[in-house]
């Protein structure tokens, strides 16, 4: 199985290590300082008290004839269009878009070719410090790697991808409606990230009771709004944000923000991806207002 990881940040590097260790033929396309790091030392990653190294093939460009079974597109939302343009002339059949976005999938296909897009979302998080990856997979109960065909059909390539990820020890799920799933994901993560920007000290956001109350209200309002629009709530457990009293949610949130989970999977991304989160904030609330995205 030949796989290209397009983007060597936290998400791309995490999947590259897992897939390479499972026996896949993995290449990573990187740029700038990260490209030089990978060429020099491969992917260095933290495993407990140890720093290990996973050798991978590193590319600075992709030739049109380079064919991969899957291209994992692991870039930020604001980098997506440029990445798809660069993949337009490549012959690889499937691009797994591991990107937070509410763009129309048909718009992506218009850039890189009909039938190539397999929308998905990663289940990982962490950081890269001094060239060393310090990241992990999100617990399967909370957020496995999620993907689906645009029309929700069960196809050979989604089943094959599920087997590839399972062999790599990556929890995953196929959902019937990837767009609905991504809308609900943003309904949750946008308020959670906004909390870090609304408080004086993001490291102590769990102590800011006003921000915790505001975040709890935003979560309930977002999911109540989606329900009122007639949108599917996916996965159904997200209805808890709609049904749970905001006072109870505000009581629970400080424990989440002050946990190792909150630090690895929420704080680090929120503070290093402000531009992306600002774009997603605008996209989500624009969607809720019925604006044409």
N, C-alpha and C positions, 0 to 999 in steps of 0.2 A: 504494500500500500504506500504510494507516494503522496506526501502531504507537504504543501507549502504553507508556512505561517507568514502572512503578510502583515508585518508589524511586530516589533520586538520589545514592546513594553511589558508591563506586568502580566497582562492576560496572554499575549502571544508567547512570552517566555515560559509561562506556567504550562500551557498546553504543549509547547515544543518539548519540554522535559518529559512530561508524562507520556506523550505519544512516542518519542524516541526510545524511552526505556522499555516500552511495550513491544518494540520491534519494528515500528513503522520507519520508513525511509523519509526523514524529516529534513526539510530545508527551511531556513529563516531568511526573509528579506528585511534588511534593516538599513538605517541611514545614519549619517553623522557620527556623533560620539559613540552611540550604541553599536553601530556597525564596527567601529575600530575595537571596541571592547570584545565583541563576539569573535572577531577574527583573531584576536590576541589570546583569548582565554576560554572560548566557548561560553556556554551558559553556566555561570557560577550561581549556585543556589544554596540557601541555608536549609539544613536538615538537622533539627535539634541544635546541638552545640557544635555541629560540624558544618564546614563549607565544602560542598561537593561540586563536581564539574561534569556537565553533560556535553560531549562533543557533538556539534551539529554542523551541517553544511550551511555556510553563510553566503548570501547573495546581496549584491548592491543593485541589481537590476534583473528584470525578468524578460527573457526572450520570448517572442511570439510562439515559437515552436516548443517551448518547455511545457510538457504536459504533466499535470498532477491529477490524481484521483479527486482530491479535494483541496481547495484553497481556503484556508481560514483567514478571513479578513478581520483583523483585530486592531482596528484603529478607532480613534475618537470620532464622534459624530461630525465635527467640523472638518474632518479629513476624509470623509467617506466619498464624496463626489470625485475628488482628485484620484483617490485609489481606484475607484471603478473605471475611470477614464484610462488609467494606466493598464488595467486588466482587459480592456476592450478587445485588443488584438491577440490576446493569448488564447491558445487552443484548449485549455483546461475546461472540462464541462460543468464543474460545480463550484460556486463561490458561496461559502458559508459565512454570512454577514453577522459576525459577533459584535453587533453595534447597537447602542441605545439610540433609537430613532423612531419618529412617527412618519417618516417619508413614505410615500406610496411605493410599494414594491415594484409596481409597473414602471415607475420613474427610474428605478435602478436598472431594470431590464432594458429600458430605452437607451441607457448608457452603455451597458456591457453585453447585451444580447438576451433575447427571450429564452427562458428555460434554464438559465445558468444560476439564478439566485435561489439559494436555500436559506431563508431567514432564520436566524438563531440568536441566542443570547448566552454568554458565558456564566459559569458558576464558579467564579474564582475572584480573588482579590489579594491585595498586599501592596508591596512597594519594592523599588530597586534602590539600594543605597550603596554608593561607591562601587557600582557594577555588580553587586551581589543581589540576587533575587531573594526576597523574603516574603513568600506568598503561600497561599493554600487554596484548597477547594472549599466552597461553601457547603455546609452540611446538606445532604440530600433532602432532608425534610424541609429545609428552608428554601433552597433554590438550586436544583440540579441544572446542568447545562440543558438548555431547552431549544428545540428547533422543530420545523415543520415545512412541508411544501406550502407554497403561497395559497393554493386552493384547498389545503388540508388533506389531500389525497395521500394514501399510504403507498409509497413507492419503494422500489428496490434500493434506491440510493439513500433514503432515510433509514431503512432497515439496516443497510450496510454501515452507515455512519454510527448508528446505535451500537452495533457490534464492535466497531473500532474503538469507540469511547469506553465501552464496557471492558474490553481487554486492557485498556490503559488505566483502569480503576477510576474512571471519571463518571460519577453519577449523572444520568441523563434522562430526558423524557421527550417524547413526541407529543405535541398538543394539536388539537383540531383546528385552532385558529391562532396563528402566531401574532397577528396584528392585535387581536383582543388581549392577548397575554402581554404584549409590550405596552399597550395603553395602561393596563392595570399596574404593570411594573412601575411605570413613570408616575402613576397616581400615588404610589408609595414612596419611591426614592426621591422625588422632587422635594416634598416637604421635609424628609429626613435630612437631605443635604442642605436645604435652606436654613435649617436650624443652626448649622455651623457658621453661616454668614450673618446671622441675626444677633449673635451673642458677642460680648466683648472678648472673651477668651474661648476659642473653639475647643481647647483641651479640657475645659471645665464646663462645657455646655450642659452637662447633666445636672449642674447645680442651678442653672438659670430656670427658675420655675415658670416665669412668664413665657419663655421660649418653648418650654415643654408643653404648656397649655396651648399655645398657639399651634404647635406642630400637631398635637392631638386633634384639635378642631379641624385643621387642614386635611388631615387624613380622613376624618369622617366625612367632611364636605366633599372631598374628591370622589370617594366611592359612592356616596349618596347621589352625587351629580351624575356619575356614570350610570347608576341604576335608573335614574330618572330619564336619562337619554335613551334607555333601552339597550345599552351596551352590555355584552356578556361580561360577567365578573370571572376572570380566569387568573389563577385557579380559584375554585369556589371558596377556599379558606380566606381569601382576601375580603370576603363579606364581613369578617370579624371587625375590620376597621370601620365599616358602616354601622354595625349593630352595637359595638361596644361603646358604652358611655365615655365621652371624652375625658372625664375626670379619672376614670380607671386607666385609660390609655396613657394619660399624663403621669400617672403614678408608676406605670410600668416602664415608660420610655427611659428614665434616668438609668435604670439597671442595664438597658441595652447599650446606651451611649457610653457607659462607664465600664463596659466589658471588653475582654480581648477581642471578641467578635466585632464589637462596634469600632474598635481601634483599627483592626485589619481590614474589614470589609466596608466600613462607612467613612470614618474620619480621613484615612489616608487618601482615598479617591476624591472625596469632596474637596480637600485642600490642595490637591495637585491638578484637578480638572475643573477649575472654576469656569473657564470659558465654555467647556462642554456642558456643564450643569446649567449655566445661564441660558444657553441655547435650548436645552431640554425644558427648562422652566417655561420659556416663551412658547415652545412648541406645544407642551401639554395644555397650558391654560388657553392658548389659542384654539386648540382642538375643542376644549370644553365650551368655548364661546362660539363654536361653529365656524371659525375662520378657515379659509382655504389655505392649507399648508403648502 
